[in-house]
């Protein structure tokens, strides 16, 4: 058992390492691709060659980041087979479909048109080159779409049913998988947040140029475009974030409770705006917070669009406790009961297999009916205790609130940058405003990484919500093997990140000493 737990923990750590490094590159690719396309559109429409030079500058930075994102993404997909083979077998029919579409459609689309983007200047017409740039941006978003469809299915397994004859889930409705509300919200939230990150990156680099008094005019133009993209992006991110919270409350209430550090819920539940959790050994269900500033009834509205609705806490979910509109306390299925139902499904699977081997069709049908009746609780049968279904509350709580606070800051940043650039462009050269723009690069990445941690840590211990915990999804490999590859990947990815940052800094520094607005032929 200790060996199994070690393999699970190290495999989770390795996947988290790969995913977080990959996530450093993905949102910047999404955001920069849009900004570059907008800048080239301005060039084609106006015929002003200065915009061509600006477009080429940001396009090169996009290309550097794009290459690093591809490298980390390929390794991430291989880990499903090497470290999580039980998971891959259990859902390969469903999970593999969107990944295959991503590879066959989106990735080939990106690869084709990104070549025209970089090498097609003066070889194809302006409009064809512009179309290639926009198609690259579209391909980047389509690639994100299918990856996020696969991820959303893990968090809300729709459009499938379990086939006991194959001992795996099979897809029954592709549209339900691809267009589930979780997938739709997750896709738009991710893409819009990518716009925000790309915009902050452009604002930050432009602020450095203004601080150094290099290519000031190109920097000002870049700030205007990026600030508009960022403002639209952050407003859309906030809107889709609310939609995501609603979906989490419906399908992953334990994640929502962890995000708020809520152990005992109530009708008209307050929303924690700022708070500090008590140490776990001193935390009680009634008073888990050391300090907090709350928004009255905010969580009830966020989750259910109803200020008086009941929002369950961690202990409520474990106990199956809820409060009706009539203020009556009602107990439904507790986690202990769900564990018993999950165990009954496992027993029915054994009965089905035995009946199949003996050729007893009637017993097979009876076992299959029993499996389908309670299959939604199948994963609970693998939990060691109800508490095992609780994610890391501290990590989920703090990263969620860091993400929200950083999002509010970024909204103000774009408003200020737009106001200054449109009304008082000379203030863009203000030393402190430039420093603020540069620092914001770090803040937006912290915001982005925090959001990813909330999404993935908050759903633990589930690989597939309610159907498969991490302990059942693992490959039959040794702990030492995973440890070795973990450190190999840690060294490789860190080296890749250092190389990317170094290349970008050198390119920005060297190019800034020339006139960016005069494109090289």
Secondary structure, 3 states (H helix, E strand, C coil): CHHHHHHHHHHHHHHHHHHHHHHHHHHHHHHHHHHHHHHHHHHHHHCCHHHHHHHHHHHHHHHHHHHHHHHHHHHHHHHHHHCCHHHHHHHHHHHHHHHHHHHHHHHHHHHHHHHHHHHCCCCCCHHHHHHHHHHHHHHHHHHHHHHHHHHHHHHCCCCEEEECCCCEEEECCHHHHHCCHHHHHHHHHHHHHHHHHHHHHHHHHHHHHHHCCCCHHHHHHHHHHHHHHHHHHHHHHHHHHHHHHHHHHHHCHHHHHHHHCCCCCEECCCEEEEEEECCHHHCCCCCCEEEEEEECCHHHHHHHCCCCCEECCHHHHHHCEEECCCCCEEECCCHHHHHHHHHHHHHHHHHHHHHHHHCCHHHHHHHHHHHHHHHHHHHHHHCCCHHHHCCCHHHHHHHHHHHHHHHHHHHHHHHHHHHHHHHCHHHHHCHHHHHHHHHHHHHHHHHHHHHHHHHHHCCCCEEECCCEEHHHHCCCCCHHHHHHHHHHHHHHHHHHHHHHHHHHHHHHHHHHCCCCCCCCC
